[in-house]
């Protein structure tokens, strides 16, 4: 700008009383604290991906406001408010990343032993948008108990090391079958296991998943070393309390209630190679399975006999639904 123009602008400013006013220290501090407070309140409440855009947009908005204020003769500080905004953004986002990593590690530690990696990923994805219920909750589930029949007598013919090898072989394959059908391995019961369906993730077809898993387990016994080892399986559908039970040092995701007890009793009644399901389970899968009623059975812990069905296979509709 030429010297004449500079002088002209000075005269114009004096004549029109448009002097530049510096922002006061009090208002400067208020702006710095206000931007930092706004970021600390908003960033934790929005998704992380939006948080990465929020602070730059807020900074641009402040700069536009500062330029507009300058046109009206007010000089706003740009350096410290921008630095405050950037610092609060880094602190809050870094804190959220640390918390997110801890949350993911917690979910993985809690459920990685019980469910397939696919379900763990679904749990992590779900808990980003809705809180994951890690305490107790009551819900309808299908419980499957499976036990290797005759394993005790079978193990007497083998060395301890061989017993463990064969048992682990069975349990490993049983676990894979359960995971393939979306089940949750609640616990191993010696030479068997307890499985939950419809927990921790909701599954509208949980009863059908359990029956298909049971049939897959029975079909796989021929792949094992000894054809004489078959599974006795019991399945029941009903309400139960599910959640993490234990102490702060050791938690286990499990189900509690009469539904679990009845499924265990049906497994006790099942002969080698037999799948027994309760009426409640049968009502949910009647169009998918071939089954025959084997009459009311008296089971331990029940005063009244229980109507039980033996699963024989899948119907055409059941095969198509696989």
TIPA-251207 format. One record per residue: residue in one letter; x, y, z of N, C-alpha, C in turn. Coordinates in pm, whole numbers, plus 50000, padded with zeros to 5 digits. Example, Ala and Ser with C-alpha at 12.3 -4.5 7.8 and 13.67 -1.06 7.14 Angstrom:
<sites>
A513194943150780512304955050780513204967050780 S512854977550708513674989450714512905000350787 
</sites>
This chain:
<sites>
X500864988250000500005000050000500905012450000 X500615021849913501425033949901501265042750024 X502265051550046502225060150164501025069350165 X500615074050046499455082950038498195075850085 X498055063150044496875055350084496865052950234 X498055050650290498135048650435497665061250507 X498155072650462497755085150525496255087450509 X495725084150390494295085950366493455077150457 X493885064750478493155055550567493195060550711 X494335066250752494435071550889493445083150907 X493435092150810492515103650818491065098850818 X490755088950731489395083550724488985077350857 X489885070250920489585063951049489315074551155 X490135085351156489965095851257488645103151237 X488335106451111487115113951084485855105851115 X485895092651092484705084151113484715077351250 X485745080051329485855074251464485795058951460 X486425053051362486465038451349487825033351394 X488075035051520489345030551575489295015451603 X490415008651587490504994351620490604992951771 X489744984051825489734981751970490284967751997 X491214966852088491804953852124490884946752223 X490724933752204489924925752296490534926352436 X489674927952537490154928752674490684915252721 X491524915652823492094903252876491014894152932 X490014900152997488934892153056488164884552948 X487784891752843487034885152735487914875152661 X489204878052652490124868752587490174855452663 X490314856452795490334844352879488994837052871 X487894844852869486564838652861486394830852732 X486894836252622486794829252493487624816452495 X488834817352549489704805552556489044794552638 X488564798052757487924788052844486614783152784 X485874792152719484594788152660484754777952549 X485734780252461485984770652353486444757152407 X487324757652507487804745052566486674737652635 X485814745052708484694738752778483694732952679 X483424740352572482474735552472482964722552409 X484244721952378484794709752320484734698152418 X485064700652544485074689952643483674684752672 X482644693052649481264688652672480694681452551 X481044686052432480444680452310481184668052261 X482504668352259483274657252201482984643752264 X482834642552397482554629252454481174623852419 X480284632552367478904628452343478584625552197 X479564627152111479334624151970480284613051927 X479974606851815480804596051766482204601151734 X483164592251750484564596251735484844602051597 X484234596351493484494601151357483974615351339 X482814618651404482304632351397483154641651483 X483724636251589484574644351675485814649451604 X486304641451508487484645751433487174657751344 X485904659651309485504671051226485004682751309 X484564679951430483914690251511484854701851543 X486044698851597486964709551639487434718151522 X487834712351408488204720951294487054730051250 X485824724851248484684733151210484454744251310 X484584740951439484424751251542485524761851529 X486754757451500487844766951481487614776151363 X487134770551252486844778751133485744788751165 X484724784351238483644793351276484164805051359 X485054802151453485604812751536486424822551452 X487214817451359488014826251274487114835251188 X486044829851133485114838051055484494848951142 X484164845151266483614854951359484644865851389 X485914861951404486974871551433487174881251316 X487094876251193487234884951076486064894751067 X484864889751098483694898651097483824909351205 X484334905451321484534915151429485584925551391 X486614921351318487674930651276487104941351183 X486174937351096485544947251008484784957751086 X484404954451207483674963851292484584970251396 X485874968351379486824975351462487264968051587 X486894955451602487294947951721488314937351682 X489464937751748490534928251718490454916851819 X490124904951770490054893051856491334884951840 X491774879351949492974870951946492674857951872 X493554853951785493384841551710494284830351762 X495424833751814496414823651850495964815151969 X495694821652081495424813952203494084806452200 X493004812452150491774804552139491924792352048 X492644794151937492864782751847493714772051914 X494754776351985495594766752056494804759552165 X493944767052235493104760952340492164750552281 X491574753952167490674744652100491404732152055 X492584733951998493374722451952493804713652068 X494234719952178494684712252294493544704252356 X492384710552373491244703352430490804692052339 X490884694252208490534683752112491464671752127 X492764674352134493734663452148493514655852277 X493294663052387493134656552518491874648052521 X490744653652474489484646252480489494634252385 X489974636252263489994625152167490954614252213 X492104618052266493044608052317492424600252432 X491714607352519491034600452630489974590852580 X489224595052478488204586252422488814573952357 X489934575652291490594564152227491054554252333 X491614559252443492054550452551490864543052611 X489764550252636488564543952692487994533652597 X487994536852466487484527452366488324514752361 X489624516352369490494504552368490254495952491 X490054502152606489764494552727488424487452716 X487434494252656486114488052639486204475852547 X486914477452437487044466352343487804454752407 X488834458052485489594447552552488724440452655 X487874447952723486994441952824485994432452760 X485374436952650484404428352581485094415852528 X486274417652470487014406152417487404396452527 X487864401852640488254393152752487054385652808 X485894392352813484714386152872484114375452782 X484064378252651483314369452562484174361652463 X485464365052453486304358252356486414343352378 X486284338952503486374324652534485074317252505 X483954324652498482654318252490482064317852350 X482374327952269481714329152140482744330252028 X482254329351906483134330051790483644344251771 X484744345851697485254359351669484224368251600 X483354362251518482334370151449481374376451549 X480984368851652480064374251752480764384751837 X482034382751867482794392951941482794406051862 X483024405351731483014417451649481624423851648 X480574415551644479214420951648478934427751782 X479424421851891479264427952022479964441452029 X481174442051976481914454651976481204465051892 X480674461051778479964470451692478684475151758 X477964465951823476714469651889476944479252003 X477984476852081478204485052199478704498952165 X479044501552036479394515151996478164523951988 X476994518051960475764525751945474794523752058 X474914512552132474024509752245474834503052354 X474584506952478475354500952588475184485852591 X476264478852605476234464352615475904460252758 X474844452452774474414448452907475334437552959 X476214441453053477154431953110476704427053246 X475654432853299475114428053425474094417153400 X473204414953496472194404653478470974409853405 X470404401653320469164404953253468374392053230 X467054393353231466204381753208465754381753064 X465934370452997465524369352858465274354752824 X464544352752715464314339052668465564334152597 X466004322352634467184316352571466884301652544 X467724295652463467714281152444469034275752496 X468924265952584470104260152648470314246052596 X471534242952558471904229652509472984223852599 X472724211752645473754204052717474114192052632 X475394189552617475874177852543476944170852626 X476874157652628477824149752707478284137952623 X479574134752632480124123252560479774110652638 X478924102452583478494090352651479594079752649 X479774073352763480724062452773482174066752779 X482414079652799483804084152796484584079452918 X483904078353032484604073953153485154059853135 X484294050653085484754036953061485814036552951 X485614044852849486564045552739487944050052788 X487964059852879489224065452926490024055653011 X489354045653068490064035953151491044027453070 X490844026852939491704018852853492904026652800 X492974039552833494004048052777494884054052886 X496034058752845496914065852937496324079652965 X496664085753077496144099153109496384109252997 X497574108852938497874118352831496954116052712 X496724103552677495854100452564494404104352595 X493984102552720492634106552759492424121452734 X493394129452777493284143952758493294147552610 X494104140752531494164143452387492824140752320 X492234129152351490954125552290489854135052336 X489844138252466488824147252519488934161052455 X490144166052445490334179252383489934179152236 X490164167852170489764166752030488244167852017 X487534160752104486074161452102485584175552135 X486094181152243485624194252288485954205152187 X487104203952120487474213952019486484213651903 X486144201451859485204200651748483804205051792 X483394201351912482104205651964482024220851969 X483104227052011483134241652019483004247951881 X483704242351782483624247551646482204246651592 X481534235451618480154233751572479254244151638 X479444246151767478644256151840478864269951781 X480124273551756480424286651700479814288251561 X479844277651481479284278251346477794281451349 X477114277751457475674280151468475344291951559 X476354299851593476114311951670475874309951817 X476294298551871476084295852013477184301552100 X476884302452228477844307152328478204295552419 X479464291852421479914281152509479964286652651 X478994282652732478934287552870480034281452954 X480154268252947481194261553025481384247352973 X482534241653003482784227452980482434220053108 X481724208953092481264201153207481974187653207 X483274187953228484014175353225484174170553083 X483374160453045483424155252908482214160052827 X481744171752857480634177652783480694192752790 X479604199152745479574213652751478144218752761 X478034231052806476754238152816476814249952721 X475754251452641475744261652536474484270152549 X474634283252525473504292552525473274297852384 X472014299452350471634306252227470714317852263 X470824328652188470104341252214470734349052328 X471964346652356472714354252456474204352652427 X474964363452430474574377052465473894384752352 X474024380252227473354386852115471984380652093 X471014388952054469674383952027469664376051896 X468954364751898468814356051781467364351451774 X466634356251676465214352951666465004337951648 X465944331051585465824316751558466684308351652 X466784312551778467724305851870467394291151891 X466124287551896465774273451916466204265051796 X465964270351675466384263151554467904261851547 X468604272151587470074271451588470554260351681 X469914259351797470334249151894470104235051839 X468954232851776468654219551722469594216151607 X469854225751521470774223151410472184220351462 X472584227551566473894224951626473954210851684 X472864206551749472834193151807472944182451698 X472224184251588472314174651479473714174451417 X474334186151407475694186751354476684179951448 X476464181151578477324174351674477224159151658 X475994154151646475804139751631476394134851499 X476234142951394476764138751263478284138351263 X478904145951350480354146551350481044135951432 X480294127851507480944117751590481694107451506 X481244105351382481914095451297483304100151254 X483584113051271484904118151235485924116251347 X485454111951464486354110051577487044096451571 X487964094551660488774082351658487994069851693 X486984071151779486264059351827484774061351803 X484194053051715482784054451681481864051151798 X482384044751900481554041152015481224053252101 X481934064152082481674076252160480624084552089 X479464085852152478394093952097477934103852203 X477164113752157476724124152248475274121952291 X475014124652417473654126052465473384140852480 X472294145752419472044160152413470644163352463 X470544173852545469264178852593469144193652564 X467954197852519467724211852481466404216652540 X466414228652596465184234652649465214249652622 X464034255252596463874269552571463004275752679 X463434286952733462654293652836463374305852890 X462744312252989463314324253050464434320453146 X465464328853148466584326853241467254340253265 X467984340953372468794352753401470194350253345 X470654359153259471984357753199472814370053233 X474084367853252474974378953284476294373953338 X477124383253379478434379853433478324377453582 X478714365653623478604361353762479994358353814 X480254362253936481544359253996482044370654082 X483334371754094483964382154174484684391954083 X485254402354142485984412054062487224405853999 X487754395554062488944388954008488604379253896 X487414373453902487054363353801485564364053772 X485214367353649483824367853605483594357253499 X482384351753499481994342253395480604345953346 X480454346053214479144348553155478364335553157 X477204335553221476454323153237474964326053246 X474184315453252472734316353267472324309053394 X471304314353460470834308753586469324307353579 X468804296253630467364294653638466904280653604 X465594278753612465014265553588465204260853445 X465284270253352465524266653212466814258853197 X467844263453264469144256553260469034242753323 X468344242053437468224229253508467494218853424 X466404223053356465644213353277466464208453157 X467194217353093468044212952981469064202653028 X469624204853146470594195353201469934181853232 X468714182253283468004169653314467674161953186 X467304168953080467024162152953468284155552898 X469414162252914470674156152869470974143452949 X470644143453078470864131453160470014119753110 X468814122853058467894112453012468224107352872 X469004115152798469274111652657470204099652648 X469844090352561470694078852534471814082952438 X472854074952423473914078152328473344080452188 X473694091452126473214094551992471834100651990 X471254103752104469884108752112469864123652145 X468914130752081468694144952108467284146452165 X467164150852288465874152952352465624167952366 X464414172152328464044186252341462734187152418 X462544198352484461324200552560460204205052467 X458984205352521457854209952441458054224652401 X458604232752491458814246952459459734248552339 X460764240452332461664241052216460964235652092 X460244224752108459564218551994458564228151931 X457854235952013456864245351959457514255751868 X458774258751891459454268851809460104262951683 X460254249651679460934243551564460084232851497 X458804232051531457974220951483457944219851331 X458044230951260458034230251114459384227551052 X460414226951135461774225451083462384211751110 X461834204551208462464191951248461474180451241 X462024168851220461264156451236461494151651379 X460424149751450460554145951591459384136951630 X459604129251733458524120851785458454122851936 X457214123251982457024124652126457314111352193 X458134111652295458474099152364457804098352501 X456764106352516455974105452638456504114052750 X455654116952846456104124552963457194116853039 X458254123653072459344117653149459444124253284 X459754116353383460024121953516461504125553522 X461754138153551463134142753559463414147753699 X464644146753736465074150853869464794165753890 X464194168854004463904182754037462544187353992 X461754178753926460414182353878459394173053940 X458324178853994457274170654052456384164553944 X456144172153838455294167353729456154162053614 X455664151753544456394146753428456524157553320 X457544156553239457824166353135457624159952998 X456884166752911456694161852774457984164052697 X458484153352637459794153852571459664148352430 X460434154052339460464149552200461894145452165 X461984135252081463284131252028463424136651887 X464484143851860464734149351727465314138351639 X464674136251523465114125951430465884131751312 X465634144251281466304150651167465594163451130 X465994169251019465374181550970464354178350863 X463304186550855462354185650745462974192250622 X462224191850511462704198550389462884213450415 X461914219550486462024233750518463224236350608 X463474227150699464614228650788465934227850714 X466014218850615467234217650536467464230250453 X466364235850397466504247850315466894259850398 X466534259850527466844271150614468244271250667 X469034261150634470404260450685471254271650627 
</sites>
